[in-house]
Amino acid sequence: MGNADDNPLICPECDYNLTGLSEDRCPECGTPFDREELQKIASGIVEPVIENWDDGKLMLGYARLWFRTVFTPGEFARRFPARHDEPAALSYSLASYALMGAVLVIGSIVITAAAAIGSGEVIGAGMAVAVGASGSCWVCETVIALLLRGLAKPTRARDRYHFWRGITHHGSGFVLLSALSLITGASAVMVEEVDVGFGGDLWVSFVVAAGASFAWWCTALIVMVVRRSVPGVRRVVGCGLIPLVGVGAVFLGFGFSFLLLSACTFGAF
């Protein structure tokens, strides 16, 4: 039988040891606490983010989880467990990247078919962009989690990095919106190639769609951080760094894609 001191109840705000207290309020900082929730944290119980993603109903679970992170990020963060299932979070992230790749490749095929031009190079470009974007997004999410580990203290969670990495894993669903904006940009290129005459309008649509998806991702992630972290200047700095890291990831993604396209082009000769 384990000793209670082996798994002490710790205040999520000030780290005061709450073990043995009769009142559900921290005597150090005055923060009320949920004893059952803190016991789960202390015992290291792994909880699912949503029941349908972690119990095998993958397609329905993915759709529900995607909807929550994109449209209700604050509520998603509020309900995010103190200790989540890390393999499930990773699989959600990888599934998002795979779906982004599928959207880019299928979109490339449809665009080239509609424009009646050769599809080989365009499909190759779509695959290169998918790989480049996936790599840059992965780096972006990891860097943000590392920064938040040092700047934003999560509430109701002890392991800072794994908590924030779980949050950023679940932000991967936004790559689907990015893929749709990239398809719009590719459409603009194809329209100009065949000289249909409305490529300029598509370029405007691409810029608007890409900017909107990026701003949406930044806003959603900042909302999640604010909802589940202790207030303070360090949190403000952490939130301010999110769009900066995101912009860096955009350039990194284009760089990855360009290198892949250059390597493929060079290999073809």
Stockholm file with secondary structure:
# STOCKHOLM 1.0

chainA/1-269         MGNADDNPLICPECDYNLTGLSEDRCPECGTPFDREELQKIASGIVEPVIENWDDGKLMLGYARLWFRTVFTPGEFARRFPARHDEPAALSYSLASYALMGAVLVIGSIVITAAAAIGSGEVIGAGMAVAVGASGSCWVCETVIALLLRGLAKPTRARDRYHFWRGITHHGSGFVLLSALSLITGASAVMVEEVDVGFGGDLWVSFVVAAGASFAWWCTALIVMVVRRSVPGVRRVVGCGLIPLVGVGAVFLGFGFSFLLLSACTFGAF
#=GR chainA/1-269 SS CCCGGGSCCBCTTTCCBCTTCSSSBCTTTCCBCCHHHHHHHHHTCCBCSSHHHHSSCHHHHHHHHHHHHHHCHHHHHHHCCSSBCHHHHHHHHHHHHHHHHHHHHHHHHHHHHHHTSCCHHHHHHHHHHHHHHHHHHHHHHHHHHHHHHHHCCBTTCSCHHHHHHHHHHGGGGGHHHHHHHHHHHHHHHHHHHHTCSCHHHHHHHHHHHHHHHHHHHHHHHHHHHHHTBCCSHHHHHHHHHHHHHHHHHHHHHHHHHHHHHHHHHHHHC
#=GC SS_cons         CCCGGGSCCBCTTTCCBCTTCSSSBCTTTCCBCCHHHHHHHHHTCCBCSSHHHHSSCHHHHHHHHHHHHHHCHHHHHHHCCSSBCHHHHHHHHHHHHHHHHHHHHHHHHHHHHHHTSCCHHHHHHHHHHHHHHHHHHHHHHHHHHHHHHHHCCBTTCSCHHHHHHHHHHGGGGGHHHHHHHHHHHHHHHHHHHHTCSCHHHHHHHHHHHHHHHHHHHHHHHHHHHHHTBCCSHHHHHHHHHHHHHHHHHHHHHHHHHHHHHHHHHHHHC
//
